[in-house]
Amino acid sequence: MFLNISFKAENRVAFFNQIKNNDYGCVIMSHDQFGKIPQSPEMQQQILQVELDTVEENLEVVKQQGHDISRGMLKGLIKRKENLSAKIATLQYQMEQNKDSVVDFKQMGIDHIFVDESH
């Protein structure tokens, strides 16, 4: 079956649901279209948590080095930690509020991805 669907916002949800609800052997889409498939909030939270853990480790190293580190670097790490913590809290809230949201990548049941001319 060949689907030729415009990737306007109103059509994307229908397209993603068709992928989820059918057993297609292959779905071909552009890189731009592929990039618009949302990740699950759980996956986003895991990625942000790993980044937050790294920032916290870097902060600990910076504090141990004391005067050998610039004040700007320390402030930057603290700000990054605050931003990541806020993003994680926002995702947690969204997961609690949105039980039935848009189909995400995990829900589509994609078994394999082949990338041609990936730059």
CORSUL-V217234 format. One record per helix or strand of 3 or more residues. SS is the DSSP state (a for helix, b for strand). FROM is the first residue (numbers start at 1). TO is the last residue. If there is no record, write none. Layout:
# CORSUL-V217234
SS/FROM/TO, SS/FROM/TO
This chain:
# CORSUL-V217234
a/9/21, a/31/35, a/41/68, a/71/97, a/106/108
